[in-house]
Amino acid sequence: MGPDATELARHWALDPAITYLNHGSFGACPLPVLDAQRRLREQMEREPVQFLTRQAPLLLAAAREVLGRFIGAPPEGLAFVANATTGLNAVLQSLPLSAGDELLVTDCEYNASRNALDYAAARARARVVAVSLPFPLTNPESICEAVLRGVTSKTRLALLDHVTSQTALVLPIRELIGELEARGVRVLVDGAHAPGMLDLDIDSLAPSYYAGNCHKWVCAPKGVGFLWVREDRREEVRPAVISHGANAPVPRSERFRAEFDWMGTSDPSAALAVPEAIRFLGSLLPGGWDELRARNRALALEARQLLADALRVELPCPAEMIGSMAALALPASNRFPIPENTHAFGPNPLRDALFRDHRIEVPLLLDPAGKTRLLRVSAQLYNNRRDYERLAEALLALL
């Protein structure tokens, strides 16, 4: 038997007085990985010119090789970016669009990503077509049917989550990519939650574009994600910030990475710490990353069943669509009605009461229709069953 959650928690700096059930929002970086980043920063500040102009390009190339192997993405089309949103913006601002084109998206798409899509469409006088995904649902096939019903002869691109944020569903992304790309629709995958949660092989999925985060389930420092672009789409994709790479003296085949590697002076230490995050997390359990993903998923499934039983609510989706997060509909509450301002950064009295009175950090979201409050829990190595029992007790007391 491997180490328990109490033993594993010592690797994180999380406040032990808080029950932290929201790894999915911003992740949490282990102390040894933060130490690796600190050493990189110290190295940079000892001689910034030497580090940034001579050493960093080589270190970034090596880090990209490690990340590429981990996510199954050939490094030639892989670029480090600050986060998935930055990668999505690069694609959407590079996309050749005309007036009347259609951009397909679902009603589960993350707010920041949807804003970027809306902005790109407005500039080109294109049209955003949002399809509603069923929730609750009984099988992943209903997701494919809903998305494909939105495709027309004018559809140029589909922006799709790999794992939805609100409803925590692992979408049947392989089937969706295959169907859409075969119809000439480019697929841009918002894979913010997938790296580290799921066993990825992006090259075999073969979307036109895939953007992901490393600060969530890979547990790298904040400020690093990636964009992968398939070879046939690579030449047209430019970073959202145009800088020195635009006229760098490199072969045409290398322009993609030259542009993304240097977008002005920044701290590359988060990206350079990604290999240590992958190595360290993979060392915590005897079975490495496979065991880590399986353990987190098993705990997420156990947590949602525990909470569903305590709150007397139905499970909203089959277990096969769950990764390391799970969402449940909360019963209605007169004491805590759904707030009128449902923006991610708006007031949320029930969430705030859980934190203030019970020291529990957990997100409360809305279903895509905006009518039902959802509880979304995450499962990481530092969590155990007692964390979710504490949440159930607090919710019953408050509601």
Backbone torsions as a table, in degrees:
resi	resn	phi	psi	omega
1	MET	NA	136.7	-179.8
2	GLY	-78.3	-179.7	-179.7
3	PRO	-63.9	151.3	179.4
4	ASP	-89.2	175.4	-174.6
5	ALA	-62.4	-36.6	-179.8
6	THR	-62.7	-42.6	178.6
7	GLU	-67.9	-40.4	-178.3
8	LEU	-70.7	-30.9	-176.4
9	ALA	-61.4	-23.1	-178.0
10	ARG	-65.6	-15.2	179.2
11	HIS	-80.4	-9.1	-180.0
12	TRP	-112.5	155.3	179.9
13	ALA	-91.9	11.9	-176.6
14	LEU	-59.9	142.0	179.9
15	ASP	-64.2	118.4	-178.7
16	PRO	-67.3	-14.4	178.8
17	ALA	-80.2	-8.7	-177.7
18	ILE	-113.3	132.0	172.7
19	THR	-82.7	106.2	-170.8
20	TYR	-97.7	105.2	-177.2
21	LEU	-117.7	27.9	-175.8
22	ASN	-130.6	43.3	176.5
23	HIS	-59.0	-29.3	-175.4
24	GLY	-64.3	-25.3	-177.3
25	SER	-73.2	-58.0	-174.7
26	PHE	-127.7	2.2	-176.8
27	GLY	71.4	-167.4	173.6
28	ALA	-160.1	126.5	-172.0
29	CYS	-93.3	127.7	179.1
30	PRO	-64.6	152.6	-177.2
31	LEU	-58.9	-43.0	178.9
32	PRO	-62.4	-31.2	178.2
33	VAL	-73.1	-38.7	175.0
34	LEU	-63.4	-36.4	176.5
35	ASP	-63.8	-40.4	177.9
36	ALA	-62.8	-41.0	177.5
37	GLN	-64.8	-41.5	178.9
38	ARG	-59.5	-42.5	179.4
39	ARG	-63.9	-38.8	176.8
40	LEU	-63.3	-42.4	178.6
41	ARG	-64.3	-40.2	177.9
42	GLU	-63.1	-40.2	177.2
43	GLN	-62.6	-41.2	179.3
44	MET	-63.5	-43.3	-174.6
45	GLU	-77.1	-16.3	175.5
46	ARG	-69.1	-31.5	177.8
47	GLU	-158.9	83.0	-173.4
48	PRO	-57.2	-40.6	-178.4
49	VAL	-66.0	-47.5	179.1
50	GLN	-57.9	-44.3	-176.0
51	PHE	-69.6	-51.5	-171.3
52	LEU	-74.1	-33.2	-175.0
53	THR	-98.1	-25.7	-176.3
54	ARG	-112.2	-42.7	-174.9
55	GLN	-88.9	-43.6	-174.6
56	ALA	-57.4	-42.1	179.5
57	PRO	-59.0	-38.7	178.6
58	LEU	-71.0	-40.2	179.1
59	LEU	-66.6	-38.8	177.6
60	LEU	-64.0	-40.5	179.0
61	ALA	-62.8	-40.5	179.1
62	ALA	-67.9	-41.0	178.9
63	ALA	-64.7	-37.1	179.2
64	ARG	-65.1	-36.7	177.3
65	GLU	-62.8	-43.3	-179.6
66	VAL	-65.4	-47.4	178.9
67	LEU	-62.7	-41.4	-179.6
68	GLY	-59.0	-41.7	177.7
69	ARG	-65.8	-37.1	-176.4
70	PHE	-68.5	-37.1	-176.8
71	ILE	-105.0	4.4	178.9
72	GLY	66.0	45.2	-177.2
73	ALA	-128.5	116.2	177.5
74	PRO	-53.3	128.2	-172.3
75	PRO	-65.1	-18.0	179.2
76	GLU	-61.2	-28.9	-179.5
77	GLY	-108.1	17.5	-173.9
78	LEU	-110.5	131.5	178.7
79	ALA	-131.7	139.7	171.3
80	PHE	-78.2	136.9	174.4
81	VAL	-135.0	172.0	-176.4
82	ALA	-66.7	-33.8	-178.0
83	ASN	-170.3	172.7	-178.3
84	ALA	-60.6	-37.4	-179.7
85	THR	-60.1	-39.7	177.8
86	THR	-63.4	-42.1	178.0
87	GLY	-64.3	-42.5	178.0
88	LEU	-61.0	-42.4	179.4
89	ASN	-62.4	-38.6	178.5
90	ALA	-59.6	-44.9	179.7
91	VAL	-65.8	-48.8	-174.8
92	LEU	-65.5	-33.0	178.5
93	GLN	-79.7	-16.2	178.0
94	SER	-94.3	-13.3	-171.2
95	LEU	-67.3	128.6	176.9
96	PRO	-76.4	105.3	-177.2
97	LEU	-119.7	152.8	175.6
98	SER	-127.1	161.1	177.1
99	ALA	-57.9	133.4	179.3
100	GLY	93.7	-12.8	175.2
101	ASP	-63.4	156.0	179.2
102	GLU	-117.9	138.5	177.6
103	LEU	-116.3	120.3	-174.6
104	LEU	-92.5	139.3	178.7
105	VAL	-151.4	164.6	177.0
106	THR	-106.4	164.9	179.3
107	ASP	-76.9	1.5	175.5
108	CYS	-96.7	-3.0	-174.6
109	GLU	-62.2	141.5	-179.9
110	TYR	-59.2	139.9	-172.7
111	ASN	-55.3	-45.7	-178.2
112	ALA	-62.2	-41.6	-179.9
113	SER	-67.6	-40.7	178.3
114	ARG	-64.3	-37.4	176.8
115	ASN	-61.6	-41.4	178.9
116	ALA	-64.6	-39.5	178.2
117	LEU	-65.2	-45.2	179.2
118	ASP	-60.4	-39.9	-179.1
119	TYR	-64.9	-46.1	179.5
120	ALA	-63.0	-40.2	179.6
121	ALA	-65.1	-43.1	-178.4
122	ALA	-62.7	-40.4	-179.2
123	ARG	-64.3	-34.7	-177.4
124	ALA	-95.3	-0.3	-173.7
125	ARG	57.6	36.3	173.7
126	ALA	-91.4	176.4	-174.9
127	ARG	-123.3	132.2	175.4
128	VAL	-90.5	127.1	177.8
129	VAL	-111.6	112.7	-178.5
130	ALA	-102.1	122.1	177.8
131	VAL	-101.5	145.8	180.0
132	SER	-88.5	129.3	175.6
133	LEU	-94.2	139.2	179.0
134	PRO	-66.2	138.3	174.0
135	PHE	-162.7	117.0	2.8
136	PRO	-65.5	167.1	179.4
137	LEU	-149.3	161.8	-175.6
138	THR	-109.2	-15.1	-179.5
139	ASN	-158.6	153.8	-178.8
140	PRO	-69.7	-20.3	-179.5
141	GLU	-60.8	-31.2	179.8
142	SER	-66.0	-26.5	175.3
143	ILE	-67.4	-48.0	179.4
144	CYS	-59.5	-44.2	-179.5
145	GLU	-61.1	-42.6	-178.6
146	ALA	-64.9	-43.0	-178.5
147	VAL	-67.4	-46.7	-175.2
148	LEU	-67.4	-25.7	175.6
149	ARG	-65.0	-21.4	-179.2
150	GLY	-86.4	-4.4	-176.8
151	VAL	-82.3	134.1	173.8
152	THR	-130.6	-178.5	178.4
153	SER	-68.2	-13.2	-179.4
154	LYS	-97.4	-2.6	-177.2
155	THR	-72.7	121.6	-178.7
156	ARG	-103.5	-31.0	-175.3
157	LEU	-150.9	147.6	171.9
158	ALA	-122.3	124.3	174.4
159	LEU	-97.7	115.1	-173.4
160	LEU	-131.3	137.7	171.9
161	ASP	-71.1	146.5	165.7
162	HIS	-83.8	-45.0	172.7
163	VAL	-127.7	122.0	-177.5
164	THR	-71.8	148.5	-178.5
165	SER	-79.0	-52.7	-175.9
166	GLN	-65.5	-49.8	-170.1
167	THR	-99.2	-3.6	175.2
168	ALA	55.5	37.8	179.7
169	LEU	-95.2	133.8	169.0
170	VAL	-84.7	108.2	-176.1
171	LEU	-75.7	155.6	176.9
172	PRO	-75.9	69.7	-168.2
173	ILE	-68.4	-33.7	179.4
174	ARG	-62.2	-46.3	179.8
175	GLU	-65.0	-41.0	-179.8
176	LEU	-64.7	-44.7	178.8
177	ILE	-61.1	-46.4	-179.0
178	GLY	-58.5	-46.8	-178.8
179	GLU	-65.9	-44.4	-174.3
180	LEU	-73.9	-46.5	-179.2
181	GLU	-63.7	-33.8	177.5
182	ALA	-65.0	-25.3	178.2
183	ARG	-92.1	8.1	179.2
184	GLY	82.5	13.7	178.6
185	VAL	-97.5	120.6	177.1
186	ARG	-69.3	138.7	178.9
187	VAL	-111.7	123.7	173.3
188	LEU	-107.6	111.6	-177.1
189	VAL	-91.0	125.3	170.5
190	ASP	-88.4	93.9	-176.3
191	GLY	-100.4	37.3	-174.3
192	ALA	-51.8	-42.1	-174.4
193	HIS	-95.6	-10.8	-167.7
194	ALA	-74.5	-44.8	-177.3
195	PRO	-60.7	127.2	-178.5
196	GLY	90.1	-29.1	175.5
197	MET	-86.2	-41.6	-177.2
198	LEU	-116.6	155.2	175.8
199	ASP	-80.7	101.4	-171.0
200	LEU	-92.1	144.1	167.9
201	ASP	-142.1	80.6	-171.9
202	ILE	-62.6	-37.7	-178.7
203	ASP	-60.2	-40.0	-179.8
204	SER	-75.5	-26.6	174.0
205	LEU	-66.1	-38.1	173.2
206	ALA	61.0	43.5	170.6
207	PRO	-74.4	167.6	172.9
208	SER	-66.3	-38.9	-175.9
209	TYR	-146.4	147.8	176.8
210	TYR	-143.7	123.5	177.1
211	ALA	-116.7	137.9	-178.8
212	GLY	-145.6	170.0	177.5
213	ASN	-109.3	147.7	172.0
214	CYS	-106.0	-14.3	-177.0
215	HIS	-82.0	-10.9	-179.9
216	LYS	-86.2	-95.6	-170.2
217	TRP	-84.6	-13.4	171.0
218	VAL	-79.6	-20.1	177.3
219	CYS	66.5	30.8	172.6
220	ALA	-77.8	169.3	176.9
221	PRO	-61.7	158.8	177.5
222	LYS	-62.9	141.7	175.0
223	GLY	103.3	22.2	176.6
224	VAL	-143.3	129.4	172.0
225	GLY	-141.0	-165.3	-179.7
226	PHE	-148.7	158.4	170.4
227	LEU	-128.1	128.3	172.8
228	TRP	-115.8	134.9	-179.2
229	VAL	-126.4	130.7	179.1
230	ARG	-62.6	150.7	-171.2
231	GLU	-55.7	-41.1	-176.4
232	ASP	-73.3	-10.4	178.7
233	ARG	-107.1	-5.6	-164.8
234	ARG	-67.8	-39.5	-173.3
235	GLU	-64.9	-28.4	-175.8
236	GLU	-88.0	-11.6	-176.1
237	VAL	-87.8	123.7	178.9
238	ARG	-119.5	150.9	176.0
239	PRO	-66.2	157.6	178.3
240	ALA	-65.9	-23.9	176.8
241	VAL	-110.4	116.3	179.0
242	ILE	-88.7	129.7	-175.3
243	SER	-144.7	-147.3	-172.6
244	HIS	-59.0	-31.8	-175.7
245	GLY	-63.6	-18.1	-176.6
246	ALA	-62.3	-31.0	177.9
247	ASN	-128.0	30.0	178.5
248	ALA	-64.6	143.0	-179.4
249	PRO	-77.8	69.4	-179.8
250	VAL	-129.4	158.3	175.9
251	PRO	-59.7	154.2	-177.5
252	ARG	-56.3	-34.6	-178.5
253	SER	-67.9	-17.6	-178.2
254	GLU	-103.6	0.7	-175.8
255	ARG	-63.0	-36.4	-178.6
256	PHE	-54.3	-52.5	-178.0
257	ARG	-72.6	-34.0	178.8
258	ALA	-61.0	-38.9	-179.9
259	GLU	-71.4	-41.7	-176.1
260	PHE	-78.5	-25.8	-178.3
261	ASP	-73.1	-25.1	-178.0
262	TRP	-135.5	102.5	176.6
263	MET	-120.3	42.0	-174.8
264	GLY	99.5	169.8	-177.5
265	THR	-67.0	127.3	177.4
266	SER	-150.9	173.0	179.6
267	ASP	-94.3	109.4	-177.5
268	PRO	-85.2	5.9	-170.7
269	SER	-64.7	-32.2	178.7
270	ALA	-62.9	-45.4	178.4
271	ALA	-64.9	-40.1	-177.6
272	LEU	-70.5	-18.1	178.0
273	ALA	-87.6	-6.1	-179.5
274	VAL	-57.5	-44.4	178.0
275	PRO	-57.8	-38.4	179.0
276	GLU	-68.2	-36.8	176.2
277	ALA	-61.8	-45.7	179.5
278	ILE	-63.3	-43.5	179.9
279	ARG	-65.4	-48.2	-173.7
280	PHE	-66.7	-48.4	179.2
281	LEU	-59.6	-37.5	-179.9
282	GLY	-70.7	-11.8	-178.7
283	SER	-95.9	-6.0	-170.5
284	LEU	-78.9	-24.6	-179.8
285	LEU	-125.4	150.7	-177.6
286	PRO	-56.4	-34.2	-178.2
287	GLY	-90.7	12.2	176.5
288	GLY	62.2	-146.7	-175.7
289	TRP	-65.0	-33.7	178.9
290	ASP	-61.6	-44.1	178.9
291	GLU	-69.3	-37.7	178.8
292	LEU	-60.4	-48.3	-179.6
293	ARG	-63.3	-41.8	-179.2
294	ALA	-66.3	-39.7	-179.8
295	ARG	-65.7	-45.5	179.1
296	ASN	-62.7	-41.9	-179.9
297	ARG	-65.1	-43.5	179.1
298	ALA	-60.7	-39.4	179.6
299	LEU	-69.9	-37.4	177.0
300	ALA	-62.8	-41.5	178.2
301	LEU	-66.4	-40.8	177.8
302	GLU	-64.2	-41.3	-178.8
303	ALA	-64.7	-44.0	-177.3
304	ARG	-68.2	-34.3	177.0
305	GLN	-68.0	-41.8	177.9
306	LEU	-59.3	-47.4	-178.2
307	LEU	-69.3	-40.0	178.6
308	ALA	-62.0	-41.3	178.5
309	ASP	-65.4	-43.6	-177.9
310	ALA	-66.3	-39.4	-176.1
311	LEU	-91.6	-7.3	179.8
312	ARG	60.2	50.8	177.2
313	VAL	-123.5	160.4	-178.2
314	GLU	-84.3	150.2	171.2
315	LEU	-71.6	131.0	-170.8
316	PRO	-88.6	-7.1	-177.0
317	CYS	-157.9	161.3	178.0
318	PRO	-69.0	155.1	-177.5
319	ALA	-59.7	-29.1	-177.7
320	GLU	-64.4	-15.3	-179.4
321	MET	-100.3	15.3	-179.4
322	ILE	-109.9	137.0	173.1
323	GLY	-108.8	-112.8	179.0
324	SER	-103.3	9.8	176.0
325	MET	-132.6	157.0	175.9
326	ALA	-148.5	143.6	-180.0
327	ALA	-120.7	144.7	177.5
328	LEU	-136.3	148.6	174.2
329	ALA	-78.2	133.5	177.5
330	LEU	-89.7	147.3	174.5
331	PRO	-62.5	151.6	176.8
332	ALA	-63.8	150.2	-178.6
333	SER	-139.6	123.9	174.9
334	ASN	-68.4	-31.5	-179.4
335	ARG	-70.7	-35.0	-178.8
336	PHE	-127.4	76.1	177.5
337	PRO	-66.9	159.8	178.2
338	ILE	-63.4	126.0	-178.4
339	PRO	-65.0	147.9	179.2
340	GLU	-67.8	-38.7	177.4
341	ASN	-89.7	104.5	-175.1
342	THR	-102.2	15.9	176.6
343	HIS	-61.5	149.2	-177.1
344	ALA	-55.6	-30.5	-177.7
345	PHE	-104.3	12.7	178.1
346	GLY	-83.6	174.1	179.1
347	PRO	-66.7	147.5	-179.1
348	ASN	-148.4	88.8	-171.8
349	PRO	-57.4	-40.1	-179.0
350	LEU	-69.1	-44.6	176.5
351	ARG	-59.7	-42.6	-178.7
352	ASP	-67.5	-34.7	177.9
353	ALA	-68.4	-38.2	176.7
354	LEU	-61.0	-39.7	-179.6
355	PHE	-76.0	-45.9	-175.6
356	ARG	-67.4	-47.2	-171.3
357	ASP	-93.5	-23.0	-174.9
358	HIS	-125.8	-3.0	178.5
359	ARG	56.3	44.8	177.3
360	ILE	-116.4	126.1	177.8
361	GLU	-103.0	108.8	-179.1
362	VAL	-152.0	140.5	-179.0
363	PRO	-83.1	141.5	172.3
364	LEU	-117.6	119.3	-173.0
365	LEU	-121.4	-175.8	175.6
366	LEU	-116.3	149.9	173.2
367	ASP	-67.4	163.0	-176.3
368	PRO	-55.3	-29.8	179.5
369	ALA	-77.3	-11.0	178.3
370	GLY	75.5	20.6	-174.8
371	LYS	-113.9	-21.2	-174.5
372	THR	-124.4	135.2	178.1
373	ARG	-80.6	133.8	-179.9
374	LEU	-111.4	139.5	171.4
375	LEU	-101.7	125.3	179.6
376	ARG	-118.7	120.3	179.1
377	VAL	-111.3	147.0	176.2
378	SER	-111.0	156.9	177.3
379	ALA	-130.3	117.8	176.3
380	GLN	-128.5	170.1	-172.7
381	LEU	-56.5	-27.5	-178.7
382	TYR	-82.4	-2.4	179.4
383	ASN	-95.2	155.4	173.0
384	ASN	-144.7	176.2	-175.2
385	ARG	-57.2	-37.8	-178.0
386	ARG	-60.2	-30.4	177.6
387	ASP	-59.2	-42.3	-176.4
388	TYR	-79.8	-29.8	172.7
389	GLU	-63.9	-40.2	177.8
390	ARG	-62.9	-40.8	177.7
391	LEU	-64.0	-45.0	179.3
392	ALA	-59.9	-44.3	178.7
393	GLU	-61.3	-42.2	-179.0
394	ALA	-66.6	-42.3	-179.7
395	LEU	-64.9	-41.6	179.0
396	LEU	-63.8	-37.5	178.6
397	ALA	-67.9	-39.2	-176.7
398	LEU	-78.7	-41.1	-173.5
399	LEU	-83.2	NA	NA
